[in-house]
Amino acid sequence: MPEPDPAVDAAIEGELRLLDPEVRRSPELTGALLHPDFFEFGVSGRRWDRASIIADLSTSTEPGARPLTVSRMKGVRLGPDLVHLTFDTDRNGVCAHRSSLWRRHGEDWLLYFHQGTPFSRE
C-alpha cells in the first residue's frame, strides 16, 4: 500500500470542496481554490477559463438538490508541485470521468486544469 502523500490529500480535499454546492455558489470560495491560470474542458465540450467558470457557478440557479455521487477518486504526485486526480461523477445518471491537475501556488494547492468526459454505464 502506498504511503500517504500530504500533497495528494490536499488536492483531494480541494476537489471535494469544489464539488460542494455551497462552495460552488460562492465566487470567493471557488476563486480561492482555482489557480490564476485555471482552465477546463467541460463535459459539454466547452472550454472554460477561471473568470467564466466562477461567473457561471456563482450565478447558477441550480439549487444543488440533485445529488452528485463521486467514486473512484485517486491521486498521484507527478512532481514536487503537481498532483493528478482522477475520479468519476454521477448526477442522476449523467456520468463523467474526470481528471484534474492541482499545482502548488505558494503554500496552497490550487486547481490548475480540469476535464470531464461523459460516459454511459450501459
C-alpha positions, 0 to 999 in steps of 0.5 A: 500500500502506498504511503500517504502523500500530504500533497495528494490529500490536499488536492483531494480535499480541494476537489471535494470542496469544489464539488460542494454546492455551497462552495460552488455558489460562492465566487470567493470560495471557488476563486480561492481554490482555482489557480490564476491560470485555471482552465477546463474542458467541460463535459459539454465540450466547452472550454472554460477559463477561471473568470467564466467558470466562477461567473457561471457557478456563482450565478447558477440557479441550480439549487444543488438538490440533485445529488452528485455521487463521486467514486473512484477518486485517486491521486498521484504526485507527478512532481514536487508541485503537481498532483493528478486526480482522477475520479468519476461523477454521477448526477442522476445518471449523467456520468463523467470521468474526470481528471484534474491537475492541482499545482502548488501556488505558494503554500496552497494547492490550487486547481490548475486544469480540469476535464470531464468526459461523459460516459454511459454505464450501459 
